[in-house]
Amino acid sequence: MSKTAKRSAVIATVAAVAVGGLGVTAWAAGWFAEGTATGTAQSSDIQPLAATITLDGKVFPGARRNATVSVTNPNDFKVALNKAEAPTFSAKKTDGTENAACAGTLNANVVKITGFSGSPTIAAGAKGQAITLPVEIGDLDQKCAGSLLTVTMKFGGTSTV
């Protein structure tokens, strides 16, 4: 074998070992590939809560009643009630006309509605979940005798998991 042929054989062998070595290194270490993932999710809308309140009897000065609050939560999440603003009042006489004289005497000291005890939780999608609140009637003016009293108040809460 000539010197050139020997030199070519050595170069070919070294090249084969080098390429084979790289292949072994790639196999031993594993091939690492990266990529990007993308996803989307639609967030829920926040819808207002609604409620109706009924008392378990007629009111008069010193009366203690229970109010049943029937709460509707159209949201996809539970809500812990923790907010109730001061109520406003109106009054109507038995003939259906406004009783402004009575309404002018009504306030949160006359009709005392105890707040939400322990932040009751309203289930997601609830339609009329009942909560009981104590109501105490203070010095109800005689101008209100025989009238239909209406209380309106804003309330709210915080989503829970």
C-alpha positions in Angstrom: 0.0 0.0 0.0 1.4 3.4 -1.0 1.8 6.2 1.5 -1.1 8.1 -0.2 -3.3 5.1 0.1 -2.4 4.5 3.7 -2.9 8.2 4.5 -6.4 8.1 2.8 -7.3 5.0 4.7 -6.3 6.6 8.0 -8.3 9.8 7.1 -11.3 7.7 6.2 -11.1 5.8 9.4 -10.7 8.9 11.5 -13.7 10.5 9.7 -15.8 7.4 10.2 -15.0 7.3 14.0 -15.6 11.1 14.3 -19.0 10.9 12.5 -20.0 7.7 14.4 -18.9 9.4 17.7 -21.2 12.3 17.0 -24.0 9.9 16.3 -23.4 8.1 19.6 -23.3 11.4 21.4 -26.6 12.5 19.9 -28.2 9.2 20.7 -26.8 9.1 24.3 -27.9 12.6 25.1 -31.2 12.4 23.2 -32.3 14.9 20.7 -34.1 17.9 22.3 -36.7 19.7 20.4 -38.7 22.7 21.6 -42.0 24.2 20.4 -44.7 26.6 21.4 -48.2 25.8 22.6 -51.1 28.1 22.3 -54.6 27.8 23.9 -57.6 29.9 24.5 -60.4 30.0 27.1 -63.5 32.1 27.3 -64.0 33.9 30.6 -67.5 33.9 32.1 -69.6 37.0 32.1 -70.6 38.6 35.4 -74.4 38.8 35.7 -76.3 40.6 38.3 -77.8 38.7 41.2 -81.6 39.1 41.9 -83.6 38.5 45.0 -87.1 38.8 46.4 -87.9 39.3 50.1 -91.0 38.1 51.9 -91.8 38.5 55.6 -93.5 35.8 57.8 -96.1 38.2 59.1 -97.5 41.7 59.3 -95.4 44.5 60.8 -96.2 46.9 63.7 -94.1 48.7 66.3 -91.9 46.3 68.1 -92.6 43.3 65.8 -89.9 40.7 65.2 -90.1 38.9 61.9 -88.0 36.7 59.7 -87.4 37.7 56.1 -86.9 35.0 53.6 -84.6 36.2 50.8 -84.9 34.2 47.7 -81.7 34.7 45.7 -81.1 33.9 42.0 -77.5 33.6 40.8 -77.3 33.2 37.0 -73.5 33.1 37.1 -71.3 30.1 36.4 -69.7 30.5 39.8 -70.7 30.5 43.4 -71.1 33.9 45.2 -70.5 34.5 48.9 -72.8 37.4 49.9 -71.0 40.0 51.9 -72.4 43.4 50.9 -75.8 45.0 51.6 -76.4 48.7 51.1 -78.8 50.8 53.2 -82.4 50.1 52.0 -84.9 52.6 50.6 -88.6 52.4 51.3 -91.9 53.2 49.7 -95.5 52.8 50.9 -98.9 52.4 49.3 -102.3 52.8 50.8 -104.8 50.0 50.5 -106.3 51.8 47.5 -102.9 51.5 45.7 -102.0 55.2 45.9 -98.7 56.3 47.3 -98.4 56.9 51.0 -95.7 59.5 51.0 -96.4 60.5 54.6 -95.5 56.9 55.7 -92.6 56.5 53.3 -91.0 59.7 54.7 -90.8 58.1 58.1 -89.2 54.8 57.1 -85.5 54.2 57.4 -83.0 51.6 58.5 -83.6 52.4 62.2 -87.4 51.8 61.8 -87.0 48.6 59.7 -83.9 46.9 61.0 -82.7 44.1 58.7 -79.8 42.1 60.1 -77.0 41.6 57.6 -75.9 38.4 56.0 -74.5 36.3 58.9 -71.4 34.4 57.9 -71.5 35.4 54.2 -73.9 32.8 52.9 -72.8 31.2 49.6 -75.3 31.1 46.7 -74.7 28.2 44.3 -73.8 28.8 40.7 -77.0 28.9 38.6 -79.2 29.0 41.7 -82.8 30.0 41.1 -84.4 31.1 44.3 -81.9 29.9 47.0 -83.5 30.8 50.3 -81.7 32.8 53.1 -83.4 33.8 56.3 -82.7 37.3 57.8 -84.1 38.6 61.1 -86.1 41.8 60.9 -87.0 44.0 63.8 -89.5 46.8 63.5 -88.7 49.9 65.6 -90.9 52.9 66.0 -93.2 52.5 63.0 -95.3 55.7 62.5 -99.1 55.4 62.7 -99.2 56.9 59.2 -98.1 53.5 58.0 -101.1 51.6 59.4 -102.7 49.5 56.7 -100.0 50.3 54.1 -98.1 48.0 51.9 -94.4 48.7 52.6 -91.8 48.0 50.0 -88.1 47.8 50.7 -85.4 48.0 48.0 -81.7 47.4 48.6 -78.6 46.6 46.7 -76.6 43.6 47.7 -73.6 41.7 46.3 -70.9 39.3 47.0 -67.6 37.8 45.8 -67.0 34.7 43.6 -65.8 31.6 45.4 -64.3 28.4 44.3 
